[in-house]
Amino acid sequence: MTDNRNTILAVILSGLVLIAWQYFYNVPQMEKQRAQQQAQAELQKTTPQPTASATPGGAPATPGTAPQPGGAAQPATPAASQPQLVVSRETAIAASPRVKIETPRIAGSISLKGGRIDDIALVQYRETVDPKSPPIVLYSPSGTAEPYYAEFGWVAATGVTAKMPDAQTVWQQEGSGSLTPSTPVVLKWENGDGLTFRRTITVDDHYLFTIKDEVSNVGNAPVTLYPFALISRHGAPQVSGYYILHEGLIGYLGEHRLQEYAYSKIDEAKQVNFKATNGWLGITDKYWASALLPDTNAQLQARFSSNPVGRVHTYQTDYLLDPVTVAIGGTATANARLFAGAKEAGVVGINFPLAGLGGYNKALGLNQFDLLIDWGWFYFITKPMFLGLDFFFRFFGNFGISILLVTVIVKLLFFPLANKSYASMAKMKSIQPQLLALKERYPDDKVKQQQEMMEIYRKEKINPVAGCLPVLIQIPVFFSLYKVLFVTIEMRHAPFYGWIKDLSAPDPTNLFNLFGLIPFDPTTIPVFGHYLALGIWPIIMGITMWIQMKLNPTPPDPTQQIIFNWMPLIFTFMLAGFPAGLVIYWAWNNLLSVIQQSYIMRRNGVKVELFDNLKATFARKAT
């Protein structure tokens, strides 16, 4: 077994994994998901949205209803089923009195009707790379096409008849002014039976809201109440559809640990309940999230639920805290926190020994809040990969440069291993004449050939599988970089140089329309259009891979020659649809490998046959 065969085997195996993963799983899943999302979006545009109405004595029967003690489900009441027409976001916002939210990263408002936080736009993030495109909208009020909001308050214990604030309650603002990092907002409502509810809302300069709910009792009897918090989302949003990324309901709930429910999964389960301490829960998108962060010592009755109202599913994460009894003349207090914003690693936090980022995870003493970002099973690779990229970004201000530098560091870290591997490969090249002589000596005895070959390996102290190592090392690094580029918001819309405006997106140029000279998008062609995305960087990557292949002697076996000749082209088309940052990494890594392997071959006295092979290739084409 020669080094060529080992290298071919490693390349073929890695290629098969990537091809199978990308085209036989992800592409069908994405197409199926997009079809479902388009149907859902069309359905939501035409389906009246339900009004929120509290259903006493059970779990929410309609979206946005507070959880109830015991968690028993109850059918929707006729009043809760009355629909209302879908209106624009602007119309819905203007329909109720509001308090503005103004921070460096958030613009929006709090609805005084219901006291909901239901209007949030992330002003530092845009829908496209165009800085003039609209900001990302996270929350929208009820009545719009895609309602999404957070709500807090109290639930009365069984037997308590006192009126509680609900989605229809109109609160009054004490004082005036907007909610800013330096100016909190206080809301007040009296139920007319001796209970006064006061809510103080503060916000920091990132994405954290702190809610303090107080209830004072000047009535004629004590009351027992349960503090609650919920996040409600009407209709399944458009998701990326990739297996390696979770989007949907999420939480880290004490001994239940990480809980992740995709929208389709919770639709099947309907409702799941947890009792936990030191937990958090919410709803996550690829780059954005909304999460409830109760006190770490609070005992939660937490729940994920999906509730079909008409033909639209609504999704909710909520919790109840332990009951409190408000004595006559007494006051009770409940604290809650809400994260609503972008999943920035430095803000959310990263748990990693010696080099992690604190963020809210550390500042608030939260339980694994960094898992809000989907680092995956191989977090021990993806986290340090991101930390390395982020470190160099702070110096150079360009994630493309960071990718190049991290690739060099990875090469240096594995230099001893690669050195040994390339040295073994160089020795194997030096014994090629002996191996060819064996075939001539024993043309019909394959067993004898193998025995003599292994004896030569033993004498020369050559490891025949060493040639696989350089390729195998690339696979986990390749995957971790792909994961980082795909899931971290820091890579979103991160430019490189020239035409690369977004390292997390494929190279926007295309050979098949002459790089923009022809006003035509080949990828829109049915059936095979997605195979026609071939930009400049994938072509550069293919060329570097081809040069790396030509560094080795031409295999004597015709089948091996065909594989070597076609492999760079296959990988060029296969990686063309991957993020540009990943293709740049692969091209740069190929170039470094050529330099490293050439150096080691010269040091071991083996001729570098790169230029001879290139000349032979073009000479054959010329004849």
C-alpha positions in Angstrom: 0.0 0.0 0.0 1.6 3.3 -1.2 1.2 6.8 0.2 -0.8 7.7 -2.8 -3.4 5.1 -1.9 -3.5 6.3 1.7 -4.0 9.9 0.6 -6.6 9.0 -1.9 -8.5 7.0 0.7 -8.5 9.9 3.2 -9.5 12.4 0.6 -12.3 10.2 -0.8 -13.7 9.5 2.7 -13.7 13.2 3.7 -15.2 14.1 0.4 -17.9 11.5 0.7 -18.8 12.8 4.2 -19.0 16.4 3.0 -21.0 15.5 -0.1 -23.4 13.3 1.7 -23.9 15.8 4.5 -24.4 18.8 2.2 -26.3 17.5 -0.7 -28.2 14.4 0.5 -29.3 15.8 3.8 -29.1 19.5 4.1 -30.3 20.4 0.6 -33.5 18.3 0.8 -34.1 19.4 4.4 -33.7 23.1 3.5 -36.0 22.8 0.5 -38.6 21.0 2.6 -38.3 23.6 5.4 -38.5 26.5 3.0 -41.6 25.1 1.4 -43.2 24.7 4.8 -42.2 28.2 5.8 -43.6 29.7 2.7 -46.9 27.9 3.1 -46.9 28.9 6.8 -46.2 32.6 5.9 -48.9 32.7 3.3 -51.3 31.1 5.8 -50.5 33.6 8.5 -51.1 36.5 6.1 -54.7 35.2 5.5 -55.5 33.7 8.9 -57.0 36.0 11.5 -54.9 36.2 14.7 -56.6 35.4 18.0 -56.9 37.9 20.7 -55.1 37.0 24.0 -57.5 36.2 26.8 -56.7 34.7 30.2 -58.2 31.3 30.8 -58.7 30.8 34.5 -57.9 27.5 36.2 -55.6 25.9 33.6 -52.8 26.3 31.1 -53.1 28.9 28.5 -55.8 28.2 25.9 -54.7 31.1 23.8 -51.4 32.6 23.0 -49.8 35.0 25.5 -51.8 33.7 28.5 -50.2 33.3 31.9 -49.3 29.8 33.1 -51.6 28.5 35.8 -50.8 26.5 39.0 -50.9 22.8 38.2 -50.4 23.3 34.5 -53.6 21.5 33.4 -54.7 22.3 29.9 -58.1 23.8 29.2 -59.9 24.3 25.9 -60.3 27.8 24.5 -63.3 29.7 25.6 -65.6 31.3 23.0 -64.4 34.8 23.9 -60.8 33.7 23.4 -61.6 32.4 19.9 -62.8 35.7 18.5 -60.4 36.7 15.7 -59.1 40.0 14.8 -57.8 41.2 11.5 -54.0 41.1 10.8 -52.6 44.6 10.6 -49.3 46.1 9.8 -46.7 46.4 12.6 -46.9 50.2 12.5 -50.7 50.1 12.8 -50.5 47.6 15.7 -48.0 49.8 17.6 -50.0 52.9 17.1 -53.2 51.3 18.4 -52.1 51.3 22.0 -50.4 53.8 24.4 -46.7 53.1 24.7 -43.4 54.0 26.4 -40.4 54.2 24.1 -37.3 52.1 24.5 -34.1 53.9 23.5 -30.7 52.3 24.0 -27.6 52.1 21.8 -28.7 48.7 20.5 -32.4 48.6 20.8 -35.3 50.8 19.5 -38.8 50.0 20.4 -41.6 50.4 22.9 -43.5 48.8 25.8 -47.3 48.6 25.4 -49.2 50.0 28.3 -52.0 47.8 27.3 -51.0 44.5 28.9 -47.7 45.9 30.0 -46.0 43.8 27.4 -42.5 44.2 25.9 -43.6 43.6 22.3 -41.8 46.1 20.1 -38.0 45.6 19.7 -35.8 46.3 16.7 -32.0 45.7 16.8 -30.6 48.9 15.4 -27.0 47.7 15.0 -28.0 44.8 12.7 -29.5 45.1 9.3 -31.4 42.7 7.1 -28.7 42.8 4.4 -25.1 44.0 4.0 -26.5 47.3 2.9 -26.2 49.6 5.9 -29.3 51.4 4.8 -31.5 48.3 4.8 -34.1 48.0 7.6 -33.0 46.9 11.1 -33.7 43.4 12.4 -37.1 43.2 14.0 -37.2 40.9 17.0 -40.5 41.6 18.7 -43.9 42.5 17.2 -47.3 43.1 18.9 -50.4 40.9 18.8 -52.5 41.5 15.7 -49.5 41.6 13.3 -48.5 38.8 10.9 -45.8 37.5 13.3 -46.5 38.4 16.9 -43.6 37.8 19.3 -43.4 39.3 22.8 -42.6 38.9 26.5 -45.1 39.3 29.4 -44.7 39.3 33.2 -47.1 39.5 36.1 -49.1 37.6 38.7 -51.5 34.6 38.7 -54.0 34.3 41.4 -54.1 31.1 43.5 -57.1 28.8 43.4 -60.0 30.4 45.3 -58.7 34.0 45.0 -61.3 36.1 43.2 -59.3 39.4 43.1 -58.9 40.8 39.6 -55.4 40.4 38.2 -53.8 42.5 35.4 -53.9 40.7 32.1 -53.4 41.3 28.4 -56.3 43.8 28.3 -55.2 45.8 31.3 -54.1 49.4 30.6 -51.3 50.5 32.9 -50.4 54.0 33.7 -46.8 55.3 33.6 -45.6 57.1 36.7 -43.8 60.2 35.5 -42.8 60.4 31.8 -40.0 59.8 29.5 -38.5 56.8 27.6 -36.9 53.7 28.9 -33.1 54.1 28.6 -30.1 52.6 30.4 -30.1 55.6 32.8 -33.9 56.1 33.2 -36.1 53.3 34.3 -39.8 53.2 33.7 -42.5 52.6 36.4 -45.9 51.4 35.5 -48.9 51.2 37.9 -52.4 49.6 38.0 -55.0 49.3 40.7 -57.6 46.6 40.6 -60.2 48.5 42.6 -60.3 45.8 45.4 -57.3 47.0 47.4 -54.5 45.6 45.3 -52.0 48.0 43.7 -49.6 46.6 41.1 -46.4 48.5 40.3 -43.8 47.4 37.7 -40.3 48.9 37.4 -38.5 48.1 34.2 -34.8 48.9 33.6 -32.6 48.1 30.6 -28.8 48.0 30.2 -26.9 49.2 27.2 -27.0 45.7 25.6 -30.0 43.4 25.6 -31.0 42.8 29.3 -34.3 44.0 30.8 -34.8 43.7 34.5 -38.4 43.7 35.7 -39.4 44.2 39.3 -43.1 43.5 40.1 -44.6 44.7 43.4 -48.1 44.2 44.7 -49.5 46.1 47.7 -52.6 44.9 49.6 -54.8 47.4 51.4 -57.9 45.2 51.0 -59.7 43.3 53.7 -58.1 39.9 53.2 -54.7 38.4 52.4 -54.2 37.1 48.8 -51.9 34.4 47.5 -50.3 35.0 44.1 -47.8 33.2 41.8 -45.3 35.4 39.9 -45.0 34.3 36.2 -43.1 35.2 33.1 -43.6 34.1 29.5 -42.4 34.5 25.9 -44.9 33.9 23.2 -44.4 33.6 19.5 -47.3 33.1 17.0 -46.5 30.9 14.0 -43.3 29.1 13.2 -40.7 31.5 11.9 -38.4 30.9 8.9 -35.4 28.8 10.0 -32.2 27.9 8.3 -33.1 24.2 8.1 -29.6 22.9 8.9 -29.1 19.9 11.1 -26.1 21.4 12.8 -28.1 24.4 14.2 -30.9 24.4 16.7 -33.7 27.0 16.3 -36.8 26.8 18.4 -37.5 26.5 22.1 -34.5 26.2 24.4 -33.6 26.2 28.1 -31.1 24.9 30.6 -33.2 23.7 33.5 -31.2 22.5 36.5 -30.9 18.7 36.6 -32.8 18.5 33.3 -29.8 20.2 31.7 -30.1 21.5 28.2 -33.5 21.1 26.6 -34.0 21.9 22.9 -37.3 21.6 21.1 -37.5 22.4 17.4 -40.9 23.8 16.4 -41.9 20.5 14.8 -40.9 18.6 17.9 -42.9 20.7 20.3 -45.9 20.5 17.9 -45.8 16.8 18.4 -45.3 17.0 22.2 -47.8 19.8 22.6 -46.5 20.6 26.1 -43.6 19.6 28.3 -43.1 20.6 32.0 -40.1 20.9 34.2 -39.5 21.6 37.8 -36.0 23.1 38.2 -33.8 25.4 40.1 -31.1 27.5 38.6 -32.5 27.6 35.1 -33.4 29.8 32.1 -35.5 29.3 29.0 -36.6 31.0 25.9 -36.8 30.9 22.1 -33.8 31.1 19.8 -33.1 31.9 16.2 -29.9 31.5 14.3 -28.5 34.9 15.4 -31.2 36.3 17.8 -32.9 35.0 20.9 -35.3 35.9 23.6 -34.8 34.3 27.1 -36.2 34.5 30.5 -33.5 34.6 33.2 -35.1 34.2 36.7 -33.0 34.4 39.8 -30.6 31.4 40.0 -32.0 30.2 43.3 -35.6 30.4 42.2 -37.7 27.2 42.0 -39.4 27.1 38.6 -42.4 25.4 37.2 -41.2 25.8 33.6 -42.9 24.8 30.5 -42.6 24.6 26.7 -45.8 24.5 24.8 -47.3 24.6 21.3 -50.9 25.5 20.9 -52.8 25.4 17.6 -55.3 28.3 17.2 -57.1 27.9 14.0 -54.5 26.8 11.5 -51.6 28.6 13.1 -49.4 27.2 15.9 -48.3 29.4 18.7 -45.2 28.7 20.8 -44.6 29.7 24.4 -42.0 29.3 27.1 -43.0 30.3 30.6 -42.5 29.7 34.2 -44.3 30.1 37.6 -42.4 30.8 40.8 -43.4 29.7 44.3 -46.5 31.4 45.6 -46.3 34.4 47.9 -49.0 35.6 50.3 -49.6 39.3 50.5 -50.9 40.1 54.0 -53.3 43.0 54.6 -51.1 46.1 54.6 -48.2 44.1 53.2 -46.2 44.1 49.9 -44.8 41.3 47.8 -42.1 41.6 45.2 -41.0 39.4 42.3 -37.9 39.9 40.1 -37.5 38.8 36.5 -35.0 39.3 33.7 -35.4 39.2 30.0 -32.7 38.8 27.4 -33.9 40.0 24.0 -31.3 40.6 21.3 -28.4 39.4 19.3 -26.4 36.3 20.5 -23.1 38.1 20.6 -20.5 35.8 22.3 -19.0 38.6 24.4 -22.5 39.6 25.6 -23.9 36.1 26.2 -20.6 34.7 27.5 -18.5 31.7 26.7 -17.5 29.1 29.2 -14.0 27.9 28.4 -11.0 27.3 30.6 -8.6 30.2 30.9 -9.8 32.0 27.8 -13.6 32.3 28.1 -15.7 35.5 27.8 -17.8 36.4 30.8 -20.8 38.2 29.5 -24.2 37.7 31.2 -23.3 34.1 31.9 -20.7 35.2 34.4 -22.1 38.6 35.5 -25.4 37.1 36.5 -24.1 33.7 37.6 -26.3 31.9 35.1 -26.2 28.2 34.5 -24.6 27.4 31.1 -26.2 30.5 29.4 -23.4 30.3 26.8 -25.3 27.3 25.3 -27.8 29.8 23.9 -25.2 29.9 21.1 -25.2 26.5 19.5 -21.5 25.5 19.8 -22.5 21.9 19.1 -21.1 18.6 20.4 -17.6 19.6 19.4 -17.6 22.8 21.5 -14.1 22.0 22.7 -13.0 22.8 19.2 -15.5 25.4 18.1 -15.1 27.6 21.2 -11.3 28.0 21.0 -11.6 28.4 17.2 -14.0 31.4 17.8 -11.9 32.8 20.6 -8.8 32.7 18.4 -10.6 34.4 15.5 -12.1 37.0 17.9 -8.6 37.7 19.5 -7.0 38.6 16.1 -10.1 40.5 15.0 -9.6 42.9 18.0 -6.1 43.7 16.6 -6.8 43.8 12.8 -10.5 44.5 12.6 -11.0 41.9 9.9 -12.2 38.4 10.4 -10.7 37.3 7.1 -7.3 38.2 8.3 -8.1 36.4 11.5 -8.9 33.2 9.6 -5.6 33.4 7.8 -3.7 33.9 11.1 -5.6 31.1 12.9 -4.8 28.8 10.0 -1.1 29.5 10.5 -1.4 28.8 14.2 -3.2 25.5 13.6 -0.4 24.6 11.2 2.2 25.4 13.8 0.4 23.4 16.5 0.3 20.4 14.3 3.7 21.0 12.8 5.5 18.1 14.7 2.7 15.7 13.6 2.6 16.9 10.1 6.4 16.9 10.0 6.5 13.2 10.9 3.7 12.5 8.4 5.4 14.4 5.5 8.7 12.9 6.4 7.2 9.4 6.2 5.6 10.3 2.9 8.9 11.5 1.6 10.6 8.2 2.6 7.8 6.4 0.8 8.5 8.3 -2.4 12.2 7.3 -2.1 11.3 3.6 -2.1 8.9 3.8 -5.0 11.5 2.0 -7.3 11.6 -0.9 -4.8 7.9 -1.2 -4.7 7.6 -1.2 -8.5 10.3 -3.9 -8.6 8.2 -6.0 -6.3 5.3 -5.9 -8.7 7.5 -7.0 -11.6 9.0 -9.8 -9.5 5.7 -11.1 -8.2 3.2 -10.0 -10.9 0.6 -12.7 -10.0 1.2 -13.1 -6.3 -0.5 -10.3 -4.4 0.1 -11.9 -1.0 3.8 -12.1 -1.6 3.8 -8.5 -2.8 2.2 -7.3 0.4 4.5 -9.3 2.6 7.6 -7.9 0.9 6.2 -4.4 0.9 5.6 -4.6 4.7 9.1 -5.9 5.2 10.5 -2.8 3.3 8.3 -0.5 5.5 9.7 -2.2 8.6 13.4 -1.9 7.5 12.9 1.8 6.5 10.8 2.6 9.6 7.9 3.9 7.5 4.4 4.1 8.8 2.2 3.4 5.7 -0.9 5.2 7.1 1.1 8.4 7.9 0.0 10.0 4.6 -3.6 10.1 5.8 -2.8 12.4 8.8 -2.5 15.8 7.1 -5.9 15.3 5.5 -7.5 13.9 8.6 -6.2 16.8 10.7 -8.0 19.2 8.4 -11.4 17.6 8.9 -12.2 18.7 12.5 -10.6 22.1 11.9 -12.7 22.5 8.7 -15.9 21.5 10.6 -15.2 23.8 13.6 -14.5 26.7 11.3 -17.7 26.0 9.3 -19.7 25.8 12.6 -18.2 29.1 13.8 -18.9 30.9 10.5 -22.4 29.5 10.4 -23.7 30.1 14.0 -21.9 33.2 15.3 -23.3 36.6 14.7 -19.9 38.1 14.7 -19.3 36.5 11.3 -22.6 37.7 9.9 -22.0 40.4 7.3 -18.3 40.4 8.2 -16.3 41.7 5.2 -13.0 40.6 3.9 -11.4 42.5 1.0 -12.7 43.2 -2.5 -16.0 41.5 -3.5 -16.4 39.5 -0.2 -18.8 41.5 1.9 -20.0 38.6 4.1 -17.6 35.8 5.1 -20.6 33.8 6.4 -22.2 33.7 2.9 -20.9 32.0 -0.3 -18.7 33.9 -2.8 -21.2 36.2 -4.6 -19.3 36.0 -8.0 -20.0 33.4 -10.6 -18.0 32.0 -13.4 -21.1 31.0 -15.4 -22.2 34.6 -15.8 -18.7 35.8 -16.4 -18.5 37.2 -12.9 -21.4 39.6 -13.4 -20.9 40.7 -16.9 -24.0 38.8 -18.0 -27.1 39.8 -16.1 -28.2 36.3 -15.3 -28.2 34.2 -12.1 -27.3 30.6 -13.1 -28.3 29.3 -9.6 -32.0 29.9 -10.4 -32.0 27.2 -13.0 -34.3 24.4 -11.9 -32.9 21.0 -10.6 -29.2 21.7 -10.9 -28.9 25.4 -10.5 -27.4 25.2 -7.0 -24.4 23.3 -8.5 -23.6 26.4 -10.7 -22.5 28.6 -7.9 -18.8 28.9 -8.7 -17.1 32.1 -7.5 -13.6 33.4 -7.7 -12.5 32.1 -4.3 -13.7 28.5 -4.9 -11.7 28.6 -8.2 -8.6 29.8 -6.3 -9.2 27.0 -3.8 -9.5 24.4 -6.6 -6.3 25.6 -8.1 -4.4 25.4 -4.8 -5.7 21.9 -4.3 -4.7 20.9 -7.8 -1.2 22.2 -7.2 -1.0 20.3 -3.9 -2.0 17.1 -5.8 0.7 17.8 -8.4 3.3 18.0 -5.6 3.2 14.2 -5.5 4.6 11.9 -8.2 2.1 10.8 -10.9 0.5 7.5 -9.7 1.3 4.6 -12.0 -2.2 3.2 -11.7 -4.6 4.8 -14.3 -7.5 4.7 -11.8 -5.5 6.6 -9.3 -4.5 9.2 -12.0 -8.2 9.8 -12.8 -9.1 10.3 -9.1 -6.2 12.7 -8.6 -7.1 14.7 -11.7 -10.8 15.0 -10.9 -10.6 15.5 -7.2 -9.8 19.2 -7.2 -12.6 19.9 -9.6 -15.1 17.9 -7.6 -14.1 19.8 -4.4 -14.2 23.1 -6.2 -17.9 22.6 -7.1 -18.7 21.0 -3.8 -17.3 23.9 -1.6 -18.5 26.7 -3.9 -21.8 27.0 -1.9 -20.0 27.0 1.5 -19.3 30.3 3.3 -16.6 32.3 1.7 -14.5 32.4 4.9 -14.4 28.6 4.8 -13.2 28.5 1.2 -10.6 31.1 1.9 -9.4 29.0 4.8 -9.2 25.9 2.6 -7.3 27.7 -0.2 -4.8 29.3 2.3 -4.3 25.9 4.1 -3.6 24.2 0.8 -0.9 26.8 0.0 0.7 26.5 3.4 0.6 22.7 3.0 2.4 22.9 -0.4 5.2 25.1 1.2 5.5 22.8 4.2 5.5 19.6 2.3 8.1 21.0 -0.2 10.4 22.0 2.5 10.2 18.6 4.3 10.7 16.7 1.0 13.9 18.7 0.3 15.2 18.2 3.8 14.7 14.4 3.4 16.5 14.4 0.1 13.4 13.7 -2.0 13.0 15.5 -5.3 10.1 18.0 -5.3 8.3 17.0 -8.5 5.8 19.8 -8.6 7.1 21.7 -11.6 7.9 18.5 -13.5 4.4 17.3 -13.0 2.9 20.6 -14.1 5.1 20.7 -17.2 4.1 17.1 -18.0 0.4 17.9 -17.6 0.5 20.8 -20.0 2.8 19.0 -22.3 0.3 16.1 -22.6 -2.5 18.7 -23.3 -0.3 20.3 -25.9 0.2 17.1 -27.8 
